[in-house]
Amino acid sequence: MIAEDEIDFSSGMYGLPPGGLRLDGKTAVVTGASSNIGLSIALGMAQAGADVIMVARGAERLAKAAEAVRGAEPKRRIVACPADVSTVEGVTAVAGAVEAEFGMADALVNCAFASGKAGIPADLKILEIPDEMFNETYQTNVLGTYRLIKALFHGHVDAERPASIVNVVSGSGLLPVPVIHNTAYGASKAALWMMTRYLAVNLAPLIRVNALCPGNVSATGQPHTETARKMMSQIPMGRVGKPGEMAGAAVYLASDASSFTTGAMLVCNGGRDW
Ligand SMILES: NC(=O)c1ccc[n+]([C@@H]2O[C@H](COP(=O)([O-])OP(=O)(O)OC[C@H]3O[C@@H](n4cnc5c(N)ncnc54)[C@H](OP(=O)(O)O)[C@@H]3O)[C@@H](O)[C@H]2O)c1
């Protein structure tokens, strides 16, 4: 037993690292920030002290979302950047906004995604998936994410500036769910997870790269699809997640509280076995 007067915390070896779970003075970029999980993460970043660049395609919905975050956290600078991250132009626009407004980013959360499901017939067969589903999902979820990381962080190593990247993956990328429509989406999320690991290995120690894997998350408290409803019995916590329950995980991964964590996946799925 160590006597209380022998304990010395001045070395910084114990407790939360400096900065802890706070993001004060940092700039966070959140894509997919106009809805559900991305919106919640943008608010969480601002609540933790970060200035935030919020990205989504639809300018009107994004402006409303940014206004709401600004209203909740008036001391933070909240910038709405309408852009399509699946395109080179969109990525260039985000990088330009970051440079013009803040210089460099300290954190990036890649939450924007494509499911490729629009216009696809309900009776899709596993060997009849159109190329567009793969093109769309990979263009946004994998290539767009990579391009954005490259555009925002290429200067960090020379500048010796640390950063944290969080890629939002999915259970559909870890095991096949009983939805043929999720094939390309799931494969793209599996690719995103492996890309996360390659980036983590090769950008360490300066830039940490982790994945956040949400379970079924909806702001209504109800499963958002019929399949999700059928899978409710597989969730030990017996409910869907709230968007706010993803924000804490993203803030943790973006902050110095996770300073020895890279190449990891933080699963927030109510206890499902993936
Ligand atoms: N919700 C879940 O249960 C769940 C489960 C597992 C994983 N996830 C993952 O969590 C993330 C967020 O899911 P969510 O349910 O919160 O999504 P959501 O409510 O559908 O919101 C998607 C967001 O991404 C934006 N977006 C889509 N394509 C974009 C593009 N090309 N460029 C820029 N922004 C784009 C959308 O705005 P615009 O349409 O205006 O661009 C919107 O802000 C996704 O990566 C998803 O795979 C979600």
The ligand as an SDF file (V2000), in Angstrom:
LIG
                    3D

 48 52  0  0  0  0  0  0  0  0999 V2000
  -27.5150    5.1910  -38.7560 N   0  0  0  0  0  0  0  0  0  0  0  0
  -27.0770    3.9790  -38.5560 C   0  0  0  0  0  0  0  0  0  0  0  0
  -27.7920    3.1310  -37.9880 O   0  0  0  0  0  0  0  0  0  0  0  0
  -25.6810    3.5870  -38.9740 C   0  0  0  0  0  0  0  0  0  0  0  0
  -25.2360    2.2920  -38.6860 C   0  0  0  0  0  0  0  0  0  0  0  0
  -23.9410    1.9340  -39.0550 C   0  0  0  0  0  0  0  0  0  0  0  0
  -23.1120    2.8550  -39.6630 C   0  0  0  0  0  0  0  0  0  0  0  0
  -23.5900    4.0920  -39.9470 N   0  0  0  0  0  0  0  0  0  0  0  0
  -22.6760    5.0330  -40.6120 C   0  0  0  0  0  0  0  0  0  0  0  0
  -22.7650    6.2770  -39.9460 O   0  0  0  0  0  0  0  0  0  0  0  0
  -22.5950    7.3380  -40.8770 C   0  0  0  0  0  0  0  0  0  0  0  0
  -23.7500    8.3150  -40.7750 C   0  0  0  0  0  0  0  0  0  0  0  0
  -24.9580    7.6190  -40.9460 O   0  0  0  0  0  0  0  0  0  0  0  0
  -26.3460    8.3760  -40.6960 P   0  0  0  0  0  0  0  0  0  0  0  0
  -27.3720    7.3310  -40.5200 O   0  0  0  0  0  0  0  0  0  0  0  0
  -26.1480    9.4040  -39.6510 O   0  0  0  0  0  0  0  0  0  0  0  0
  -26.5450    9.0720  -42.1300 O   0  0  0  0  0  0  0  0  0  0  0  0
  -27.6300   10.1190  -42.6600 P   0  0  0  0  0  0  0  0  0  0  0  0
  -28.5800   10.5240  -41.5810 O   0  0  0  0  0  0  0  0  0  0  0  0
  -28.1910    9.5270  -43.9140 O   0  0  0  0  0  0  0  0  0  0  0  0
  -26.7450   11.3690  -43.0340 O   0  0  0  0  0  0  0  0  0  0  0  0
  -25.7880   11.2940  -44.0490 C   0  0  0  0  0  0  0  0  0  0  0  0
  -25.0540   12.6130  -44.0790 C   0  0  0  0  0  0  0  0  0  0  0  0
  -24.0210   12.5380  -45.0650 O   0  0  0  0  0  0  0  0  0  0  0  0
  -24.1980   13.6120  -46.0130 C   0  0  0  0  0  0  0  0  0  0  0  0
  -23.6500   13.1260  -47.2870 N   0  0  0  0  0  0  0  0  0  0  0  0
  -24.0460   12.0460  -48.0040 C   0  0  0  0  0  0  0  0  0  0  0  0
  -23.3000   11.9230  -49.1070 N   0  0  0  0  0  0  0  0  0  0  0  0
  -22.3920   12.9310  -49.0850 C   0  0  0  0  0  0  0  0  0  0  0  0
  -21.3590   13.3510  -49.9650 C   0  0  0  0  0  0  0  0  0  0  0  0
  -21.1000   12.6800  -51.0990 N   0  0  0  0  0  0  0  0  0  0  0  0
  -20.6280   14.4350  -49.6360 N   0  0  0  0  0  0  0  0  0  0  0  0
  -20.8790   15.1130  -48.4920 C   0  0  0  0  0  0  0  0  0  0  0  0
  -21.8450   14.7740  -47.6320 N   0  0  0  0  0  0  0  0  0  0  0  0
  -22.6050   13.6950  -47.9280 C   0  0  0  0  0  0  0  0  0  0  0  0
  -25.7010   13.8890  -45.9860 C   0  0  0  0  0  0  0  0  0  0  0  0
  -26.0690   15.1760  -46.4420 O   0  0  0  0  0  0  0  0  0  0  0  0
  -26.3520   15.4440  -48.0130 P   0  0  0  0  0  0  0  0  0  0  0  0
  -27.2350   14.3320  -48.4930 O   0  0  0  0  0  0  0  0  0  0  0  0
  -26.9730   16.7970  -48.0530 O   0  0  0  0  0  0  0  0  0  0  0  0
  -25.0170   15.4270  -48.6650 O   0  0  0  0  0  0  0  0  0  0  0  0
  -25.9360   13.7760  -44.4720 C   0  0  0  0  0  0  0  0  0  0  0  0
  -25.4670   14.9410  -43.8240 O   0  0  0  0  0  0  0  0  0  0  0  0
  -22.4210    6.6790  -42.2360 C   0  0  0  0  0  0  0  0  0  0  0  0
  -21.0520    6.5970  -42.5420 O   0  0  0  0  0  0  0  0  0  0  0  0
  -23.0260    5.3070  -42.0530 C   0  0  0  0  0  0  0  0  0  0  0  0
  -22.4460    4.3540  -42.9110 O   0  0  0  0  0  0  0  0  0  0  0  0
  -24.8540    4.4750  -39.6310 C   0  0  0  0  0  0  0  0  0  0  0  0
  1  2  1  0
  2  3  2  0
  2  4  1  0
  4  5  1  0
  4 48  2  0
  5  6  2  0
  6  7  1  0
  7  8  2  0
  8  9  1  0
  8 48  1  0
  9 10  1  0
  9 46  1  0
 10 11  1  0
 11 12  1  0
 11 44  1  0
 12 13  1  0
 13 14  1  0
 14 15  2  0
 14 16  1  0
 14 17  1  0
 17 18  1  0
 18 19  2  0
 18 20  1  0
 18 21  1  0
 21 22  1  0
 22 23  1  0
 23 24  1  0
 23 42  1  0
 24 25  1  0
 25 26  1  0
 25 36  1  0
 26 27  1  0
 26 35  1  0
 27 28  2  0
 28 29  1  0
 29 30  1  0
 29 35  2  0
 30 31  1  0
 30 32  2  0
 32 33  1  0
 33 34  2  0
 34 35  1  0
 36 37  1  0
 36 42  1  0
 37 38  1  0
 38 39  2  0
 38 40  1  0
 38 41  1  0
 42 43  1  0
 44 45  1  0
 44 46  1  0
 46 47  1  0
M  CHG  2   8   1  16  -1
M  END
$$$$
